[in-house]
Amino acid sequence: MPTRIEMQPDVIPLDLLPELPYIYIAEVMRDELGIWFKFRLMGTSLTERLQQDGTGKMLLDLQIGGWEEEWRRNLVYKVQMKLPVVDESAITTQSGVTLDVEHVALPLSEDGVNVDRIFGSIDFFSHSEDELRKMLPELDWKKISSVELAKRIIISNLRLQL
């Protein structure tokens, strides 16, 4: 597991963010009730697609039709596995449109033992960029009819070279 110092996601220059539109950085928080995630950064395209900026918000505060619950389960799994994971979900809208979502997340650690940040990226790949731009104004994230986890792939052989 790379340390936070090795990755240094906190020093991403603001002018580079438009080049990284689908990324997020989430702080891992723990208490007696479980593991929670607070976004430190959310890329512009991800913000556009979710129709809200998650920066500074807790994941479960996003209210994205139940997908926030699946997203949280995925992140908890990554924290427990301490390995990068790729997962795919199918989100079906109230109008019957299915959005296929690919999510990759890299756990980061301050002490090399406990995951305290997640550096991730989310992309919607079932539709072209133009189709998505047309669909988004019609999409009401509070009225998602279903969220299905299609597959989860653990990346166990990743070796980071810095």
Secondary structure, DSSP 8 states (H G I E B T S, - for coil): --BHHHH-GGG--GGGGGGSTTEEEEEEEEETTEEEEEEEEE-HHHHHHHTS--TTSBGGGS--TTHHHHHHHHHHHHHHHTS-EEEEEEEE-TTS-EEEEEEEEEEEESSSSSEEEEEEEEEE-SS-HHHHHHHGGG--GGG--EEEEEEEEE-TT-----
